[in-house]
Amino acid sequence: MRIIFIGAVEFSYKALETIIREGGEVVGVVTKAESKVNADFKDLAPLCEKHNIPYKHVRSINHPNNIAWMQEKNPDILFCFGWSYLLKTEVLNLAPMGVIGYHPAELPKNRGRHPLIWAIALGLPSSASTFFFMDEGADTGDILSQQIFSIEEEEYAKDIYEKMQKTALDQIAAFLPQLENGTYKREVQDHSLANNWRKRGFKDGLIDFRMSSRNIYNLVRALSKPYVGASIMYQEEEVKIWRIEILDFAQVNLESGKVLDHEGTHLLVKTGDGAVRITEHTFTELPPKGTYL
Protein backbone atom coordinates (compact mmCIF):
# COMPACT_ATOMS: atom_id res chain seq x y z
CA MET A 1 0.00 0.00 0.00
CA ARG A 2 1.69 3.16 -1.29
CA ILE A 3 1.26 6.01 1.21
CA ILE A 4 1.62 9.75 0.84
CA PHE A 5 1.88 11.45 4.23
CA ILE A 6 0.82 15.06 4.88
CA GLY A 7 1.65 16.88 8.12
CA ALA A 8 3.56 19.68 9.83
CA VAL A 9 3.24 19.40 13.64
CA GLU A 10 4.90 17.38 16.40
CA PHE A 11 2.18 14.73 16.20
CA SER A 12 2.74 14.43 12.44
CA TYR A 13 6.42 13.64 13.09
CA LYS A 14 5.58 10.93 15.65
CA ALA A 15 2.90 9.45 13.40
CA LEU A 16 5.27 9.29 10.42
CA GLU A 17 7.92 7.65 12.60
CA THR A 18 5.39 5.02 13.66
CA ILE A 19 4.28 4.26 10.09
CA ILE A 20 7.91 3.83 9.01
CA ARG A 21 8.67 1.62 12.03
CA GLU A 22 5.60 -0.52 11.32
CA GLY A 23 6.79 -1.12 7.75
CA GLY A 24 4.41 1.23 5.93
CA GLU A 25 5.49 2.06 2.36
CA VAL A 26 5.72 5.86 2.43
CA VAL A 27 6.36 7.04 -1.14
CA GLY A 28 6.19 10.78 -0.48
CA VAL A 29 5.74 13.38 2.27
CA VAL A 30 4.18 16.83 2.03
CA THR A 31 5.18 19.22 4.82
CA LYS A 32 5.99 22.85 5.54
CA ALA A 33 9.28 24.65 6.07
CA GLU A 34 7.62 27.13 8.44
CA SER A 35 4.22 27.85 9.93
CA LYS A 36 2.73 30.83 11.72
CA VAL A 37 -0.48 29.04 12.68
CA ASN A 38 0.84 26.02 14.61
CA ALA A 39 2.49 26.49 18.01
CA ASP A 40 3.55 22.83 17.79
CA PHE A 41 4.91 23.16 14.23
CA LYS A 42 7.49 20.58 13.09
CA ASP A 43 9.14 20.25 9.69
CA LEU A 44 9.16 16.58 8.60
CA ALA A 45 12.06 17.00 6.17
CA PRO A 46 14.82 15.76 8.54
CA LEU A 47 12.93 12.50 9.18
CA CYS A 48 12.42 12.03 5.43
CA GLU A 49 16.12 12.58 4.74
CA LYS A 50 17.02 10.05 7.43
CA HIS A 51 14.89 7.39 5.72
CA ASN A 52 15.45 8.49 2.08
CA ILE A 53 11.79 9.37 1.55
CA PRO A 54 10.97 11.99 -1.12
CA TYR A 55 9.41 15.12 0.40
CA LYS A 56 8.08 18.47 -0.70
CA HIS A 57 7.74 21.74 1.20
CA VAL A 58 4.53 23.47 0.17
CA ARG A 59 2.69 26.70 0.86
CA SER A 60 -0.61 25.44 -0.57
CA ILE A 61 -1.19 21.73 -0.89
CA ASN A 62 -3.93 22.48 -3.42
CA HIS A 63 -1.57 24.15 -5.91
CA PRO A 64 -1.58 22.26 -9.26
CA ASN A 65 2.18 21.66 -9.08
CA ASN A 66 1.85 20.00 -5.66
CA ILE A 67 -1.10 17.89 -6.77
CA ALA A 68 0.92 16.77 -9.79
CA TRP A 69 3.87 15.86 -7.52
CA MET A 70 1.62 13.64 -5.41
CA GLN A 71 -0.01 12.07 -8.49
CA GLU A 72 3.43 11.11 -9.83
CA LYS A 73 3.94 8.98 -6.70
CA ASN A 74 0.89 6.86 -7.66
CA PRO A 75 -0.36 6.50 -4.05
CA ASP A 76 -3.01 4.05 -2.88
CA ILE A 77 -3.90 6.23 0.11
CA LEU A 78 -3.09 9.59 1.71
CA PHE A 79 -2.60 10.13 5.47
CA CYS A 80 -3.25 13.72 6.59
CA PHE A 81 -2.28 14.00 10.26
CA GLY A 82 -1.65 17.48 11.69
CA TRP A 83 -2.51 19.77 8.79
CA SER A 84 -4.52 22.95 9.45
CA TYR A 85 -5.64 23.57 5.88
CA LEU A 86 -8.57 22.32 3.80
CA LEU A 87 -7.94 19.84 1.01
CA LYS A 88 -9.67 20.47 -2.29
CA THR A 89 -11.72 17.75 -3.98
CA GLU A 90 -8.89 17.01 -6.41
CA VAL A 91 -6.63 16.05 -3.46
CA LEU A 92 -9.39 14.12 -1.67
CA ASN A 93 -9.91 12.03 -4.83
CA LEU A 94 -6.23 11.62 -5.66
CA ALA A 95 -5.82 8.07 -4.28
CA PRO A 96 -8.22 5.12 -4.72
CA MET A 97 -8.48 4.44 -0.95
CA GLY A 98 -9.04 8.12 -0.16
CA VAL A 99 -7.55 10.31 2.57
CA ILE A 100 -7.34 9.37 6.25
CA GLY A 101 -7.58 12.41 8.51
CA TYR A 102 -7.20 12.88 12.26
CA HIS A 103 -9.19 14.83 14.83
CA PRO A 104 -8.54 14.63 18.62
CA ALA A 105 -12.22 14.72 19.61
CA GLU A 106 -15.07 12.30 20.04
CA LEU A 107 -16.60 12.65 16.58
CA PRO A 108 -19.29 13.34 15.59
CA LYS A 109 -19.17 15.64 18.62
CA ASN A 110 -16.77 18.58 18.77
CA ARG A 111 -15.82 19.00 15.14
CA GLY A 112 -13.94 22.11 14.12
CA ARG A 113 -10.98 24.11 15.39
CA HIS A 114 -8.64 23.71 18.38
CA PRO A 115 -10.27 20.54 19.78
CA LEU A 116 -7.78 19.82 22.58
CA ILE A 117 -7.75 23.45 23.76
CA TRP A 118 -11.54 23.72 23.76
CA ALA A 119 -11.91 20.38 25.60
CA ILE A 120 -9.62 21.49 28.44
CA ALA A 121 -10.93 25.06 28.60
CA LEU A 122 -14.50 23.77 28.87
CA GLY A 123 -13.50 21.36 31.63
CA LEU A 124 -14.52 18.19 29.76
CA PRO A 125 -13.57 14.96 31.58
CA SER A 126 -12.51 13.16 28.38
CA SER A 127 -11.90 13.45 24.67
CA ALA A 128 -11.05 10.97 21.92
CA SER A 129 -8.45 10.17 19.32
CA THR A 130 -10.30 9.74 16.02
CA PHE A 131 -9.08 8.73 12.56
CA PHE A 132 -11.60 9.11 9.75
CA PHE A 133 -12.00 9.05 5.98
CA MET A 134 -11.91 12.70 4.89
CA ASP A 135 -14.66 14.06 2.66
CA GLU A 136 -15.59 17.56 1.57
CA GLY A 137 -17.10 18.41 4.97
CA ALA A 138 -15.16 19.40 8.09
CA ASP A 139 -14.50 16.26 10.18
CA THR A 140 -17.64 14.63 8.76
CA GLY A 141 -16.29 11.45 7.13
CA ASP A 142 -16.68 7.82 8.17
CA ILE A 143 -14.71 6.83 11.26
CA LEU A 144 -11.85 4.34 10.86
CA SER A 145 -10.67 4.18 14.49
CA GLN A 146 -11.66 5.97 17.70
CA GLN A 147 -10.29 5.66 21.25
CA ILE A 148 -11.49 7.64 24.28
CA PHE A 149 -8.89 9.13 26.66
CA SER A 150 -9.45 10.87 30.00
CA ILE A 151 -8.64 14.50 30.84
CA GLU A 152 -7.68 14.66 34.53
CA GLU A 153 -8.18 17.89 36.46
CA GLU A 154 -4.47 18.21 37.32
CA GLU A 155 -3.28 17.69 33.73
CA TYR A 156 -2.02 20.55 31.57
CA ALA A 157 -2.06 20.75 27.78
CA LYS A 158 1.34 19.06 27.38
CA ASP A 159 0.24 16.09 29.50
CA ILE A 160 -2.92 15.65 27.46
CA TYR A 161 -1.12 16.23 24.15
CA GLU A 162 1.30 13.41 25.04
CA LYS A 163 -1.58 11.15 26.13
CA MET A 164 -3.38 11.89 22.87
CA GLN A 165 -0.23 11.12 20.87
CA LYS A 166 0.36 7.78 22.60
CA THR A 167 -3.26 6.77 22.04
CA ALA A 168 -3.11 7.76 18.37
CA LEU A 169 0.21 6.01 17.68
CA ASP A 170 -1.18 2.75 19.13
CA GLN A 171 -4.20 3.13 16.84
CA ILE A 172 -1.98 3.65 13.78
CA ALA A 173 -0.05 0.47 14.55
CA ALA A 174 -3.38 -1.38 14.81
CA PHE A 175 -5.17 -0.08 11.70
CA LEU A 176 -2.20 0.07 9.30
CA PRO A 177 -2.25 -3.72 8.63
CA GLN A 178 -6.05 -3.63 8.43
CA LEU A 179 -5.84 -1.05 5.65
CA GLU A 180 -3.18 -3.09 3.88
CA ASN A 181 -5.15 -6.38 3.95
CA GLY A 182 -8.61 -4.86 3.51
CA THR A 183 -10.07 -5.90 6.90
CA TYR A 184 -10.73 -2.35 8.16
CA LYS A 185 -14.26 -1.12 8.93
CA ARG A 186 -15.97 2.22 8.32
CA GLU A 187 -18.47 3.71 10.78
CA VAL A 188 -20.81 6.37 9.44
CA GLN A 189 -21.06 9.36 11.80
CA ASP A 190 -24.43 10.23 13.34
CA HIS A 191 -24.57 13.83 12.15
CA SER A 192 -27.52 14.63 14.45
CA LEU A 193 -25.06 14.52 17.38
CA ALA A 194 -22.55 16.94 15.82
CA ASN A 195 -21.45 20.38 16.96
CA ASN A 196 -18.65 22.58 15.61
CA TRP A 197 -16.09 24.44 17.69
CA ARG A 198 -15.10 27.83 16.28
CA LYS A 199 -11.61 29.20 15.72
CA ARG A 200 -10.13 30.78 18.84
CA GLY A 201 -8.65 34.27 18.84
CA PHE A 202 -6.42 36.39 21.07
CA LYS A 203 -9.34 37.54 23.26
CA ASP A 204 -10.24 33.91 24.02
CA GLY A 205 -6.91 33.59 25.83
CA LEU A 206 -7.25 36.67 28.04
CA ILE A 207 -7.90 35.99 31.73
CA ASP A 208 -10.77 37.97 33.26
CA PHE A 209 -10.55 37.64 37.03
CA ARG A 210 -14.33 38.04 37.26
CA MET A 211 -14.43 34.45 36.00
CA SER A 212 -14.63 31.62 38.52
CA SER A 213 -11.37 30.18 39.82
CA ARG A 214 -12.14 26.89 38.05
CA ASN A 215 -12.72 28.56 34.68
CA ILE A 216 -9.48 30.54 34.98
CA TYR A 217 -7.60 27.39 35.99
CA ASN A 218 -9.01 25.49 32.99
CA LEU A 219 -8.11 28.33 30.61
CA VAL A 220 -4.51 28.41 31.85
CA ARG A 221 -4.22 24.60 31.54
CA ALA A 222 -5.73 24.65 28.04
CA LEU A 223 -3.33 27.23 26.61
CA SER A 224 -0.19 26.08 28.41
CA LYS A 225 2.81 24.72 26.48
CA PRO A 226 3.08 23.62 23.71
CA TYR A 227 0.39 26.23 23.04
CA VAL A 228 0.62 30.02 23.21
CA GLY A 229 -0.27 30.58 26.88
CA ALA A 230 -3.17 32.35 28.60
CA SER A 231 -2.43 35.96 29.36
CA ILE A 232 -3.38 39.20 31.09
CA MET A 233 -2.73 42.79 30.05
CA TYR A 234 -0.81 44.73 32.73
CA GLN A 235 0.46 48.26 32.17
CA GLU A 236 -0.23 47.80 28.44
CA GLU A 237 2.05 44.76 28.28
CA GLU A 238 0.96 41.15 27.71
CA VAL A 239 1.94 38.83 30.57
CA LYS A 240 1.77 35.07 30.07
CA ILE A 241 0.37 32.87 32.83
CA TRP A 242 1.66 29.30 32.57
CA ARG A 243 0.75 27.68 35.91
CA ILE A 244 -1.92 28.38 38.49
CA GLU A 245 -3.56 26.85 41.57
CA ILE A 246 -7.07 27.21 43.00
CA LEU A 247 -7.20 28.45 46.63
CA ASP A 248 -9.83 28.14 49.33
CA PHE A 249 -10.71 31.77 49.97
CA ALA A 250 -13.93 32.67 51.74
CA GLN A 251 -13.75 36.50 51.92
CA VAL A 252 -16.38 37.52 49.39
CA ASN A 253 -16.38 41.31 49.93
CA LEU A 254 -13.23 41.93 47.85
CA GLU A 255 -13.20 42.90 44.20
CA SER A 256 -12.19 40.44 41.50
CA GLY A 257 -8.68 40.97 40.16
CA LYS A 258 -7.25 42.40 43.39
CA VAL A 259 -3.70 41.31 44.21
CA LEU A 260 -4.07 39.79 47.69
CA ASP A 261 -0.49 38.89 48.50
CA HIS A 262 2.91 37.74 47.28
CA GLU A 263 4.60 34.42 48.16
CA GLY A 264 8.10 34.74 46.76
CA THR A 265 7.53 34.94 43.00
CA HIS A 266 3.97 33.64 43.38
CA LEU A 267 0.99 35.95 43.22
CA LEU A 268 -2.38 35.55 45.00
CA VAL A 269 -5.30 37.14 43.15
CA LYS A 270 -9.02 37.42 43.96
CA THR A 271 -11.38 35.81 41.41
CA GLY A 272 -15.12 35.86 40.89
CA ASP A 273 -15.75 33.16 43.46
CA GLY A 274 -12.51 32.79 45.44
CA ALA A 275 -8.81 33.22 44.71
CA VAL A 276 -5.96 31.70 42.69
CA ARG A 277 -2.21 31.42 43.19
CA ILE A 278 -0.22 32.22 40.01
CA THR A 279 2.93 30.12 40.24
CA GLU A 280 4.52 30.48 36.78
CA HIS A 281 4.32 33.71 34.77
CA THR A 282 6.31 36.28 32.79
CA PHE A 283 6.00 39.26 35.15
CA THR A 284 9.40 40.97 35.32
CA GLU A 285 8.24 42.82 38.44
CA LEU A 286 5.30 41.65 40.56
CA PRO A 287 2.29 44.01 40.73
CA PRO A 288 2.12 45.50 44.25
CA LYS A 289 -0.26 44.06 46.80
CA GLY A 290 -3.61 45.85 46.61
CA THR A 291 -3.42 46.70 42.91
CA TYR A 292 -5.84 45.25 40.37
CA LEU A 293 -5.27 42.99 37.38
Buried (B, 14 or more C-beta within 10 A) or exposed (E): BBBBBBBBBBBBBBBBBBBBEBEBEBBBBBBBEEBEEBBBBBBBBEBBEEEEBEBBBBEEBBEEEBBEBBBEBEBBBBBBBBBEBEBBEEBBEBBEBBBBBBBBBBBBBBBBEBBBBBBBBBBBEEBBBBBBBBBEEBBBBBBBBBBEBEBEEEBBBBBBBBBBBEBBBBBBBEBBBEBBEEEBEEEEBEEEEBEEBEEBEEEBBEBBBBBBBBBBBBBBBBBBBBBBBBBBEBEEEEBBBBBBBBBEBEEEEEEBBBBBEEEEEBBBBBBBBBBBBBBBBEBEEBBEEEEEB
